[in-house]
Amino acid sequence: MDQMLTLFAIPKAFEGHIGVIQRNALESWARLGPWCRVVLMGQEAGVETAAKDAGADWRGDLATNEFGTPLLSDAFAQAAQMTQSPWLCYVNSDILLTRRFHDALKAIQGHKALLITERHNVDVTAPLDFHDPHWQEKIEALARDQSGPINPSAIDLFAFPRQSPLTKLPPLPWVGLIGTTG
């Protein structure tokens, strides 16, 4: 299958509980298949190693603002420049993706579109068993059983055509809110 998507993220440091959450998410992305290229961006502790371990690409040279915060706009621009895949996807580093994501992306192929997803909060505190052939069904069941009210403004995933104006954003800093509530 041709590579249809480059998925990119700016993770926090791969430490402690946030490290477990991000490793689970990264592994779910790596298992999407050969149609998806995964790129981790940034200089936080462990990002380069996590990318290598998952078979993902790493870009550490993101532009930053005066406070050292990576510019989301630079991540979008770099993702567009480094790939020929027709679709790009920015995803927060704590988001698990299953085959349903692939199904949604296939449904909008050939259209000018912006794909965003509904988020389901799931309490995962340990590494997931991705060797279990039913891991996706188990995550989807947890999402149905555990997910509470979702803030409709909490958008954690943006998939869009590589030729989109989103790759030419003004300088916007990345704001990582992983692990927060409210």
Backbone as numpy.savetxt, mean C-alpha at the origin, in Angstrom:
# Nx Ny Nz CAx CAy CAz Cx Cy Cz
0.97 -13.18 -17.04 0.12 -12.00 -17.04 1.01 -10.76 -17.04
0.67 -9.79 -17.83 1.43 -8.54 -17.87 1.27 -7.79 -16.56
2.32 -7.05 -16.23 2.26 -6.23 -15.01 1.27 -5.10 -15.24
0.21 -5.07 -14.47 -0.83 -4.06 -14.66 -0.73 -2.95 -13.62
0.02 -3.16 -12.53 -0.02 -2.23 -11.42 1.33 -2.12 -10.74
1.69 -0.90 -10.37 2.80 -0.67 -9.45 2.19 -0.13 -8.17
2.33 -0.88 -7.11 1.80 -0.52 -5.80 2.96 0.06 -4.99
2.77 1.25 -4.40 3.85 1.88 -3.65 3.36 2.42 -2.33
4.30 2.48 -1.37 3.96 2.90 -0.01 5.18 3.56 0.63
4.91 4.36 1.66 5.95 4.98 2.47 5.76 4.47 3.90
6.40 3.35 4.23 6.18 2.77 5.56 6.85 3.57 6.67
6.35 3.34 7.87 7.05 3.78 9.07 8.16 2.77 9.35
8.93 3.00 10.38 9.98 2.06 10.75 9.38 0.68 11.02
10.07 -0.35 10.60 9.62 -1.72 10.81 10.07 -2.17 12.19
9.42 -1.63 13.22 9.76 -1.92 14.61 8.49 -2.22 15.40
8.60 -3.12 16.37 7.50 -3.39 17.29 6.22 -3.83 16.60
5.09 -3.45 17.22 3.78 -3.84 16.71 3.53 -3.28 15.32
3.94 -2.05 15.07 3.76 -1.46 13.73 4.56 -2.25 12.70
5.72 -2.74 13.09 6.51 -3.58 12.19 5.77 -4.86 11.81
5.11 -5.49 12.78 4.32 -6.70 12.52 3.18 -6.38 11.55
2.47 -5.30 11.82 1.34 -4.92 10.96 1.82 -4.67 9.53
2.91 -3.93 9.40 3.41 -3.61 8.06 3.96 -4.84 7.35
4.62 -5.73 8.06 5.12 -6.97 7.42 3.95 -7.81 6.91
2.88 -7.90 7.70 1.70 -8.63 7.24 1.13 -7.99 5.97
1.02 -6.67 5.97 0.49 -5.98 4.78 1.39 -6.23 3.58
2.69 -6.06 3.77 3.64 -6.24 2.68 3.58 -7.65 2.12
3.46 -8.63 2.98 3.35 -10.02 2.51 2.06 -10.21 1.71
0.97 -9.60 2.14 -0.28 -9.72 1.38 -0.13 -9.10 -0.01
0.60 -8.01 -0.10 0.83 -7.37 -1.41 1.71 -8.25 -2.29
2.76 -8.83 -1.70 3.68 -9.67 -2.46 2.95 -10.88 -3.04
1.88 -11.30 -2.40 1.13 -12.47 -2.85 0.04 -12.13 -3.86
-0.06 -10.88 -4.25 -1.05 -10.52 -5.27 -0.72 -11.15 -6.61
0.55 -11.37 -6.89 0.94 -12.06 -8.11 1.82 -11.22 -9.01
2.23 -11.79 -10.13 3.18 -11.12 -11.02 2.59 -9.89 -11.72
1.31 -9.71 -11.67 0.69 -8.53 -12.29 0.93 -7.27 -11.46
1.49 -7.44 -10.26 1.67 -6.31 -9.34 3.13 -6.18 -8.92
3.69 -5.00 -9.16 5.04 -4.66 -8.69 4.87 -3.87 -7.39
5.64 -4.21 -6.37 5.56 -3.53 -5.07 6.83 -2.72 -4.85
6.65 -1.46 -4.43 7.77 -0.56 -4.18 7.59 0.08 -2.81
8.59 -0.07 -1.95 8.60 0.64 -0.67 9.53 1.83 -0.81
9.11 2.95 -0.23 9.87 4.18 -0.35 10.19 4.75 1.03
11.35 5.40 1.14 11.69 6.09 2.37 12.91 5.50 3.06
13.36 6.24 4.07 14.58 5.92 4.79 14.35 5.42 6.22
13.11 5.16 6.60 12.84 4.70 7.96 13.55 3.37 8.22
13.82 3.10 9.48 14.53 1.89 9.88 13.82 0.64 9.37
14.57 -0.22 8.71 14.06 -1.51 8.28 13.32 -1.53 6.96
13.07 -0.38 6.35 12.29 -0.36 5.11 13.03 -1.07 3.98
14.30 -0.76 3.80 15.08 -1.39 2.73 15.13 -2.90 2.92
15.38 -3.36 4.13 15.45 -4.79 4.42 14.10 -5.47 4.20
13.03 -4.84 4.65 11.69 -5.42 4.47 11.37 -5.56 2.98
11.73 -4.55 2.20 11.50 -4.62 0.75 12.26 -5.81 0.16
13.52 -5.93 0.50 14.34 -7.03 -0.02 13.76 -8.37 0.39
13.37 -8.51 1.66 12.82 -9.78 2.15 11.54 -10.17 1.43
10.75 -9.19 1.01 9.47 -9.47 0.36 9.57 -9.53 -1.16
10.77 -9.31 -1.70 10.92 -9.30 -3.15 10.39 -8.03 -3.78
10.29 -6.98 -2.98 9.81 -5.68 -3.47 11.00 -4.79 -3.83
10.73 -3.73 -4.54 11.74 -2.73 -4.84 11.79 -1.70 -3.72
12.91 -1.00 -3.62 13.06 0.04 -2.59 13.62 1.29 -3.23
13.04 2.42 -2.86 13.54 3.74 -3.26 13.69 4.56 -2.01
14.91 4.91 -1.67 15.15 5.65 -0.44 15.35 7.13 -0.64
15.33 7.56 -1.89 15.70 8.94 -2.21 14.51 9.88 -2.36
13.54 9.79 -1.47 12.39 10.69 -1.55 12.76 12.10 -1.10
12.24 13.08 -1.80 12.40 14.47 -1.37 11.65 14.66 -0.06
12.15 15.57 0.77 11.52 15.85 2.06 11.29 17.33 2.23
10.45 17.68 3.18 10.26 19.08 3.52 11.31 19.50 4.54
11.19 20.72 5.04 12.20 21.25 5.97 12.26 20.49 7.30
11.25 19.68 7.59 11.22 18.90 8.83 11.69 17.46 8.61
12.07 17.13 7.39 12.51 15.78 7.06 11.39 14.83 6.73
10.17 15.34 6.61 9.01 14.51 6.27 9.02 14.23 4.76
8.93 12.95 4.36 8.91 12.65 2.92 7.74 13.34 2.23
7.97 13.77 0.99 6.91 14.40 0.21 6.13 13.33 -0.55
4.85 13.25 -0.24 3.96 12.31 -0.92 3.96 12.60 -2.42
4.01 13.86 -2.76 4.03 14.25 -4.17 5.23 13.64 -4.89
6.39 13.59 -4.23 7.57 12.99 -4.86 7.39 11.48 -5.01
6.77 10.84 -4.04 6.50 9.40 -4.15 5.62 9.10 -5.35
4.55 9.90 -5.55 3.67 9.71 -6.69 4.44 9.91 -8.00
5.26 10.95 -8.07 6.02 11.24 -9.29 7.03 10.14 -9.57
7.76 9.69 -8.54 8.75 8.63 -8.75 8.09 7.33 -9.19
6.97 7.00 -8.60 6.27 5.77 -8.99 5.90 5.81 -10.47
5.44 6.96 -10.95 5.07 7.08 -12.36 6.29 6.97 -13.27
7.42 7.49 -12.82 8.62 7.48 -13.65 9.31 6.13 -13.71
9.15 5.32 -12.68 9.93 4.09 -12.58 9.24 2.87 -13.19
8.07 3.04 -13.76 7.34 1.87 -14.24 6.65 2.16 -15.57
6.32 1.11 -16.25 5.50 1.21 -17.45 4.11 0.61 -17.22
3.85 0.12 -16.02 2.54 -0.46 -15.76 1.48 0.63 -15.91
0.33 0.29 -16.44 -0.69 1.31 -16.72 -1.36 1.89 -15.47
-1.26 1.20 -14.34 -1.91 1.66 -13.11 -0.90 1.80 -11.99
-1.12 2.81 -11.15 -0.35 3.02 -9.94 -1.30 2.92 -8.76
-0.76 2.54 -7.61 -1.59 2.48 -6.41 -0.75 2.89 -5.21
-1.16 3.98 -4.57 -0.57 4.34 -3.28 -1.43 3.67 -2.21
-0.78 2.99 -1.27 -1.51 2.31 -0.20 -0.79 2.56 1.12
-1.55 2.81 2.16 -0.95 2.92 3.49 -0.35 1.58 3.87
0.69 1.62 4.65 1.51 0.44 4.91 0.90 -0.56 5.87
-0.30 -0.28 6.37 -0.95 -1.21 7.29 -2.16 -1.90 6.67
-2.31 -1.80 5.37 -3.50 -2.31 4.68 -3.22 -3.68 4.07
-3.97 -4.69 4.50 -3.91 -6.01 3.89 -4.75 -6.01 2.63
-4.22 -6.59 1.57 -4.96 -6.69 0.31 -5.17 -8.15 -0.05
-6.36 -8.46 -0.55 -6.70 -9.81 -0.98 -7.08 -9.78 -2.46
-7.49 -10.91 -2.97 -7.86 -11.01 -4.38 -9.00 -10.06 -4.75
-9.78 -9.63 -3.75 -10.87 -8.68 -4.04 -10.34 -7.37 -4.61
-9.13 -6.99 -4.20 -8.51 -5.80 -4.75 -8.24 -6.00 -6.24
-7.69 -7.15 -6.60 -7.43 -7.46 -8.00 -8.73 -7.44 -8.80
-9.78 -8.03 -8.25 -11.08 -8.04 -8.93 -11.58 -6.62 -9.19
-11.44 -5.75 -8.20 -11.89 -4.35 -8.36 -11.07 -3.63 -9.42
-9.77 -3.86 -9.42 -8.91 -3.22 -10.41 -9.23 -3.71 -11.81
-9.48 -4.99 -11.97 -9.85 -5.53 -13.29 -11.14 -4.91 -13.79
-12.06 -4.62 -12.87 -13.37 -4.07 -13.27 -13.27 -2.67 -13.85
-12.21 -1.93 -13.53 -12.10 -0.57 -14.05 -11.06 -0.43 -15.16
-10.45 -1.53 -15.56 -9.47 -1.47 -16.65 -10.12 -0.86 -17.89
-9.36 -0.02 -18.59 -9.88 0.61 -19.80 -10.67 1.87 -19.54
-10.78 2.28 -18.29 -11.54 3.48 -17.95 -10.62 4.50 -17.27
-10.95 5.76 -17.40 -10.29 6.79 -16.59 -11.00 6.74 -15.25
-10.29 6.35 -14.23 -10.96 6.13 -12.95 -9.98 6.34 -11.80
-10.53 6.54 -10.65 -9.79 6.56 -9.39 -10.45 5.51 -8.51
-9.69 4.51 -8.11 -10.22 3.45 -7.26 -9.80 3.74 -5.83
-10.76 3.85 -4.95 -10.51 3.93 -3.52 -11.29 2.79 -2.88
-10.92 2.42 -1.68 -11.57 1.26 -1.07 -12.12 1.60 0.30
-13.09 0.83 0.69 -13.59 0.91 2.05 -12.60 0.16 2.94
-12.29 0.75 4.07 -11.35 0.12 5.00 -12.14 -0.61 6.09
-11.64 -1.76 6.46 -12.18 -2.52 7.59 -11.08 -2.64 8.63
-11.35 -2.21 9.83 -10.37 -2.32 10.90 -10.38 -3.74 11.46
-9.20 -4.36 11.48 -9.04 -5.72 11.97 -7.88 -5.72 12.97
-8.09 -6.32 14.11 -7.07 -6.38 15.15 -6.16 -7.58 14.90
-5.02 -7.33 14.29 -4.03 -8.37 14.01 -2.80 -8.03 14.83
-2.42 -8.90 15.74 -1.31 -8.60 16.65 -0.08 -9.47 16.43
-0.17 -10.43 15.52 0.94 -11.35 15.28 1.10 -11.57 13.78
2.24 -12.11 13.38 2.41 -12.43 11.96 1.32 -13.40 11.49
0.80 -13.15 10.32 -0.22 -14.02 9.73 0.46 -15.22 9.06
-0.27 -16.32 8.96 0.23 -17.52 8.30 -0.18 -17.47 6.83
0.70 -16.94 6.00 0.40 -16.81 4.58 0.59 -18.13 3.83
1.08 -19.17 4.52 1.16 -20.48 3.90 -0.18 -21.21 3.99
-1.05 -20.74 4.85 -2.40 -21.29 4.95 -3.15 -20.94 3.67
-3.64 -21.92 2.93 -4.31 -21.61 1.66 -5.61 -20.80 1.84
-6.07 -20.69 3.07 -7.32 -19.96 3.33 -7.07 -18.62 4.03
-5.84 -18.09 3.97 -5.54 -16.86 4.69 -6.43 -15.71 4.25
-6.74 -15.63 2.95 -7.58 -14.52 2.48 -9.00 -14.62 3.04
-9.55 -15.81 3.04 -10.89 -15.99 3.58 -10.93 -15.65 5.07
-9.87 -16.03 5.79 -9.81 -15.75 7.23 -9.74 -14.24 7.50
-8.96 -13.52 6.71 -8.87 -12.06 6.86 -10.21 -11.42 6.53
-10.86 -11.87 5.46 -12.16 -11.33 5.09 -13.20 -11.61 6.18
-13.13 -12.79 6.80 -14.06 -13.11 7.89 -13.79 -12.21 9.10
-12.51 -11.98 9.43 -12.18 -11.05 10.52 -12.73 -9.66 10.24
-12.60 -9.23 9.01 -13.10 -7.90 8.64 -14.61 -7.82 8.85
-15.32 -8.88 8.49 -16.78 -8.89 8.70 -17.13 -8.93 10.19
-16.36 -9.70 10.97 -16.68 -9.91 12.38 -16.20 -8.78 13.29
-15.04 -8.20 13.01 -14.42 -7.24 13.92 -14.62 -5.79 13.53
-14.88 -5.54 12.29 -14.84 -4.16 11.81 -15.93 -3.32 12.45
-15.50 -2.23 13.06 -16.42 -1.29 13.66 -16.71 -0.14 12.71
-17.30 0.93 13.24 -17.59 2.09 12.40 -16.31 2.63 11.75
-16.41 2.94 10.49 -15.29 3.44 9.71 -15.47 4.92 9.46
-14.41 5.66 9.63 -14.43 7.08 9.30 -14.42 7.19 7.77
-15.46 7.74 7.15 -15.52 7.78 5.69 -14.42 8.63 5.06
-13.78 9.48 5.84 -12.69 10.28 5.26 -11.34 9.56 5.37
-11.31 8.39 5.97 -10.08 7.62 6.09 -9.88 6.79 4.83
-9.20 7.36 3.86 -8.96 6.68 2.59 -7.50 6.24 2.59
-7.28 4.95 2.51 -5.95 4.37 2.66 -5.37 3.82 1.38
-6.09 3.94 0.28 -5.65 3.36 -0.97 -6.18 4.20 -2.11
-5.28 4.54 -3.04 -5.65 5.27 -4.24 -5.03 4.54 -5.43
-5.84 3.97 -6.31 -5.34 3.36 -7.55 -5.82 4.23 -8.70
-4.90 4.53 -9.61 -5.21 5.48 -10.68 -4.31 5.20 -11.88
-4.73 5.63 -13.08 -3.89 5.43 -14.25 -2.56 6.19 -14.11
-1.49 5.58 -14.62 -0.15 6.18 -14.50 -0.09 7.55 -15.17
-0.91 7.79 -16.16 -0.91 9.09 -16.85 -1.78 10.13 -16.14
-2.27 9.83 -14.96 -3.15 10.71 -14.21 -2.43 11.98 -13.74
-3.16 13.08 -13.60 -2.58 14.29 -13.01 -2.11 14.09 -11.57
-2.52 13.00 -10.91 -2.08 12.74 -9.54 -0.57 12.54 -9.45
0.08 12.24 -10.56 1.53 12.07 -10.53 2.26 13.42 -10.58
1.50 14.49 -10.67 2.09 15.84 -10.74 1.50 16.73 -9.65
1.45 16.21 -8.43 0.90 16.94 -7.30 1.85 18.06 -6.86
1.31 19.11 -6.25 2.20 20.10 -5.62 2.88 19.44 -4.42
3.94 20.05 -3.90 4.66 19.43 -2.76 3.75 19.20 -1.56
3.44 17.94 -1.32 2.58 17.53 -0.20 3.37 16.61 0.71
3.45 16.92 2.02 4.14 16.00 2.93 3.29 14.78 3.21
3.96 13.68 3.46 3.29 12.44 3.85 2.94 12.54 5.33
1.75 12.13 5.67 1.33 12.11 7.07 0.95 10.68 7.38
1.76 10.02 8.17 1.49 8.63 8.51 0.73 8.55 9.82
-0.48 8.04 9.76 -1.31 7.97 10.95 -1.51 6.53 11.39
-0.62 5.66 10.99 -0.76 4.25 11.33 -0.78 4.09 12.86
-1.69 3.29 13.32 -1.74 2.98 14.74 -2.47 4.01 15.57
-3.15 4.96 14.95 -3.88 5.95 15.71 -5.36 5.67 15.61
-6.10 6.26 16.50 -7.56 6.13 16.45 -8.17 7.52 16.62
-9.45 7.59 16.26 -10.15 8.85 16.47 -10.33 9.68 15.26
